[in-house]
Amino acid sequence: MSTTSTLPGTRPGTAPPIVTGRRKAGGGLHSPRVLLLTIPSLVWFAVFTVGPLIAMFVIATLRWKGLLYEPTYVGTENVSHVFADPVFFDALRNSLVQVAIVIPIMIPLAFMLGYHLHTKPRGYRVLSVLYFSPGLISISITAMIFYGVLSPDGGVNGALRQIGLDSLATPWLADPSTALASLIAIDLWRGVGWTAVLFAARLASLPSDVVEAARMDGAGRFRIMWQIAFPMIKDYVRTLTMLQYLWTLFTSAALILLLTKGGPGTSSTTLSYLVYAKAFTQRDLGYSQVVGVVLLVLGIAGMLLIRALLRSSLENKR
Amino acid sequence: MTRSRRSGTPVATVLSWLYALLLAAPLYYLAVSALKTNVEIFTRPFALPAHWLWGNFETAWRTADLGGALFNSVLISVVAIVLTLCLAVPAAYALARQDNRVARVVTGVFSAGFLIPPFAALIPTVILAIKMDLFYTREFQMLFLPASALPLSVLLLTQFMRTVPPALVESAALDGAGHWRLLFNVFIPIAMPGVVSVTILQLLTFWNEYLFALAITGTGPDVRTVQVALPTLVSDATNFGVLTAGTVLTLLPVYIAYSLASRRMQEALTAGAVKG
């Protein structure tokens, strides 16, 4: 990002004495005091975003049994509770499984589909409208769609019966062996196409002559995609990978709340859902917020890891 | 050249349409189920309805009180977007005009804020609502949503406002224009595509918000949003026809908006994610 040309003092020839009283009172059109205009938004951000984020660390040290009770300070007691609770480790495992499956499938697949869209294949308008549409659909609508699709008498089982695979039919969301997998499939259903559209938009902003030159040299399509187009948008791939990672890790609570309530047992409980459930259904705010802090730490650690991974491979190639 | 670009490899073509089919199938299932009875949904899941049961829509509308819920959603989204713009536009103007250390710190704060999903602080936010005496009200949502939208809005608007040519600023300054005149007569008109993008993007985000709406505004029939009202159609004996009809009704406003301004919406949503 280059500097703007409106830096203070970039107006040569404006001798200080000429500045009129009126301008002085207004702070001058080039005075840094214009930054006062950012204060309302910063206050808003501090009150509604930074404040609650800090409060999370405080609440993690409190015994607080439900929102309407008075909390008492218990130090690290909640932390030892959480780390002695098998449910927490189930949730941790499920969250790790979730991101470890979703991200490595979603990002490469979305990149390839995005590259394909970018080459404007036949029918690409239909494709891009379809790929784009999950981006318009809210979590609660997604959940309601799949509540129907995955119910025991729903679309998936109906389709399986029609092609004679009755034995595979199962209550997808109520079966401990398929509940988490179903949620992961919904993540992919939502995310892949939408991310592909984003990649296509980014690829469209690249100069086309590099790709053309490679084609002239006889480079194959697969090679152009991975060895020319991919490195050119690597920064963007990294950003989207980080965002998808954070969304997957943090926002699974809503879908789980609507579809499986973390069950059966703890088979589909993720850390994100545990934060929600402990606070609102099991009334243990301290526990909930310790998990919230764990989630935040995992989020930051994962981001740093993705940053490092996608940076080093770029350097290796050069 | 164009030919080779258009043909693509068979594998890519097959894969891309296979995925498109996977996306379309649940949407098709949704649309046909909305016109059927439970029995027909279970026995002939993908067939067109034998009798088109338009009554499902009426039942869904009445049972979940979707009319009131739609009104609440519109009210919250509109107030929140106005507030978002009132906060973000002046801030973006300031950040576009100044590039000193303070400005870079403010930009850094918003960049970090953009990465953190709002869900991280859900429970403390609920407590904040209680402390402000705004728990189970629409008002808290109107105040809170702009805060969650600020990082991205400010960053995007700043980028658009940086495109204002310095010469225009100079000539406005010579005319004796103050900050507000400069903002309204020069910066906002030039950054209008950015303002439109931010408006579309954040309106959609506000409209689709679910978990905060559920936890803070709650399920009270007089305050709940349409996203919260829809899942109330699920019960131990869910009428799937009615549920899917309600889902279609909830989805309709967004798809109508998309069909009217698909290009604009696609631009706005991709712009939102392009900004890292």
HADDOCK unambig.tbl for C-alpha pairs under 7 A between the chains (distance, minus, plus):
assign (segid A and resid 3 and name CA) (segid B and resid 99 and name CA) 6.47 0.50 0.50
assign (segid A and resid 4 and name CA) (segid B and resid 99 and name CA) 6.85 0.50 0.50
assign (segid A and resid 4 and name CA) (segid B and resid 162 and name CA) 6.84 0.50 0.50
assign (segid A and resid 5 and name CA) (segid B and resid 166 and name CA) 6.34 0.50 0.50
assign (segid A and resid 6 and name CA) (segid B and resid 97 and name CA) 5.98 0.50 0.50
assign (segid A and resid 6 and name CA) (segid B and resid 98 and name CA) 6.83 0.50 0.50
assign (segid A and resid 6 and name CA) (segid B and resid 166 and name CA) 6.64 0.50 0.50
assign (segid A and resid 7 and name CA) (segid B and resid 98 and name CA) 6.05 0.50 0.50
assign (segid A and resid 7 and name CA) (segid B and resid 99 and name CA) 6.61 0.50 0.50
assign (segid A and resid 29 and name CA) (segid B and resid 178 and name CA) 6.68 0.50 0.50
assign (segid A and resid 29 and name CA) (segid B and resid 179 and name CA) 6.56 0.50 0.50
assign (segid A and resid 32 and name CA) (segid B and resid 98 and name CA) 6.37 0.50 0.50
assign (segid A and resid 34 and name CA) (segid B and resid 94 and name CA) 5.48 0.50 0.50
assign (segid A and resid 35 and name CA) (segid B and resid 94 and name CA) 5.08 0.50 0.50
assign (segid A and resid 35 and name CA) (segid B and resid 95 and name CA) 6.82 0.50 0.50
assign (segid A and resid 37 and name CA) (segid B and resid 90 and name CA) 5.62 0.50 0.50
assign (segid A and resid 37 and name CA) (segid B and resid 91 and name CA) 5.31 0.50 0.50
assign (segid A and resid 37 and name CA) (segid B and resid 94 and name CA) 6.07 0.50 0.50
assign (segid A and resid 38 and name CA) (segid B and resid 90 and name CA) 6.70 0.50 0.50
assign (segid A and resid 38 and name CA) (segid B and resid 91 and name CA) 4.08 0.50 0.50
assign (segid A and resid 38 and name CA) (segid B and resid 94 and name CA) 6.59 0.50 0.50
assign (segid A and resid 40 and name CA) (segid B and resid 87 and name CA) 6.30 0.50 0.50
assign (segid A and resid 41 and name CA) (segid B and resid 87 and name CA) 5.15 0.50 0.50
assign (segid A and resid 41 and name CA) (segid B and resid 88 and name CA) 6.40 0.50 0.50
assign (segid A and resid 41 and name CA) (segid B and resid 91 and name CA) 6.72 0.50 0.50
assign (segid A and resid 44 and name CA) (segid B and resid 147 and name CA) 5.83 0.50 0.50
assign (segid A and resid 45 and name CA) (segid B and resid 147 and name CA) 5.18 0.50 0.50
assign (segid A and resid 48 and name CA) (segid B and resid 144 and name CA) 6.14 0.50 0.50
assign (segid A and resid 48 and name CA) (segid B and resid 147 and name CA) 6.06 0.50 0.50
assign (segid A and resid 49 and name CA) (segid B and resid 147 and name CA) 6.71 0.50 0.50
assign (segid A and resid 49 and name CA) (segid B and resid 148 and name CA) 6.96 0.50 0.50
assign (segid A and resid 52 and name CA) (segid B and resid 121 and name CA) 5.59 0.50 0.50
assign (segid A and resid 52 and name CA) (segid B and resid 124 and name CA) 4.84 0.50 0.50
assign (segid A and resid 52 and name CA) (segid B and resid 125 and name CA) 5.57 0.50 0.50
assign (segid A and resid 53 and name CA) (segid B and resid 121 and name CA) 5.26 0.50 0.50
assign (segid A and resid 55 and name CA) (segid B and resid 124 and name CA) 6.18 0.50 0.50
assign (segid A and resid 56 and name CA) (segid B and resid 121 and name CA) 6.78 0.50 0.50
assign (segid A and resid 56 and name CA) (segid B and resid 124 and name CA) 6.11 0.50 0.50
assign (segid A and resid 113 and name CA) (segid B and resid 16 and name CA) 6.35 0.50 0.50
assign (segid A and resid 116 and name CA) (segid B and resid 12 and name CA) 6.79 0.50 0.50
assign (segid A and resid 119 and name CA) (segid B and resid 5 and name CA) 5.90 0.50 0.50
assign (segid A and resid 119 and name CA) (segid B and resid 6 and name CA) 6.55 0.50 0.50
assign (segid A and resid 120 and name CA) (segid B and resid 6 and name CA) 6.17 0.50 0.50
assign (segid A and resid 121 and name CA) (segid B and resid 6 and name CA) 4.76 0.50 0.50
assign (segid A and resid 121 and name CA) (segid B and resid 7 and name CA) 6.35 0.50 0.50
assign (segid A and resid 121 and name CA) (segid B and resid 8 and name CA) 6.60 0.50 0.50
assign (segid A and resid 122 and name CA) (segid B and resid 6 and name CA) 6.53 0.50 0.50
assign (segid A and resid 127 and name CA) (segid B and resid 20 and name CA) 6.38 0.50 0.50
assign (segid A and resid 130 and name CA) (segid B and resid 20 and name CA) 6.29 0.50 0.50
assign (segid A and resid 130 and name CA) (segid B and resid 23 and name CA) 6.79 0.50 0.50
assign (segid A and resid 131 and name CA) (segid B and resid 20 and name CA) 6.79 0.50 0.50
assign (segid A and resid 136 and name CA) (segid B and resid 254 and name CA) 6.92 0.50 0.50
assign (segid A and resid 138 and name CA) (segid B and resid 208 and name CA) 4.78 0.50 0.50
assign (segid A and resid 139 and name CA) (segid B and resid 210 and name CA) 6.79 0.50 0.50
assign (segid A and resid 140 and name CA) (segid B and resid 210 and name CA) 6.49 0.50 0.50
assign (segid A and resid 140 and name CA) (segid B and resid 227 and name CA) 6.00 0.50 0.50
assign (segid A and resid 140 and name CA) (segid B and resid 231 and name CA) 6.99 0.50 0.50
assign (segid A and resid 141 and name CA) (segid B and resid 247 and name CA) 6.17 0.50 0.50
assign (segid A and resid 144 and name CA) (segid B and resid 231 and name CA) 6.93 0.50 0.50
assign (segid A and resid 144 and name CA) (segid B and resid 247 and name CA) 6.98 0.50 0.50
assign (segid A and resid 145 and name CA) (segid B and resid 26 and name CA) 6.94 0.50 0.50
assign (segid A and resid 145 and name CA) (segid B and resid 30 and name CA) 6.48 0.50 0.50
assign (segid A and resid 148 and name CA) (segid B and resid 240 and name CA) 6.80 0.50 0.50
assign (segid A and resid 149 and name CA) (segid B and resid 26 and name CA) 6.70 0.50 0.50
assign (segid A and resid 153 and name CA) (segid B and resid 42 and name CA) 5.20 0.50 0.50
assign (segid A and resid 154 and name CA) (segid B and resid 42 and name CA) 6.37 0.50 0.50
assign (segid A and resid 155 and name CA) (segid B and resid 29 and name CA) 6.95 0.50 0.50
assign (segid A and resid 155 and name CA) (segid B and resid 45 and name CA) 5.85 0.50 0.50
assign (segid A and resid 158 and name CA) (segid B and resid 45 and name CA) 6.00 0.50 0.50
assign (segid A and resid 189 and name CA) (segid B and resid 23 and name CA) 6.75 0.50 0.50
assign (segid A and resid 198 and name CA) (segid B and resid 270 and name CA) 5.66 0.50 0.50
assign (segid A and resid 239 and name CA) (segid B and resid 276 and name CA) 5.92 0.50 0.50
assign (segid A and resid 243 and name CA) (segid B and resid 115 and name CA) 6.98 0.50 0.50
assign (segid A and resid 247 and name CA) (segid B and resid 117 and name CA) 6.93 0.50 0.50
assign (segid A and resid 250 and name CA) (segid B and resid 117 and name CA) 6.87 0.50 0.50
assign (segid A and resid 250 and name CA) (segid B and resid 119 and name CA) 6.48 0.50 0.50
assign (segid A and resid 250 and name CA) (segid B and resid 120 and name CA) 6.88 0.50 0.50
assign (segid A and resid 251 and name CA) (segid B and resid 119 and name CA) 6.60 0.50 0.50
assign (segid A and resid 254 and name CA) (segid B and resid 211 and name CA) 5.97 0.50 0.50
assign (segid A and resid 292 and name CA) (segid B and resid 120 and name CA) 6.51 0.50 0.50
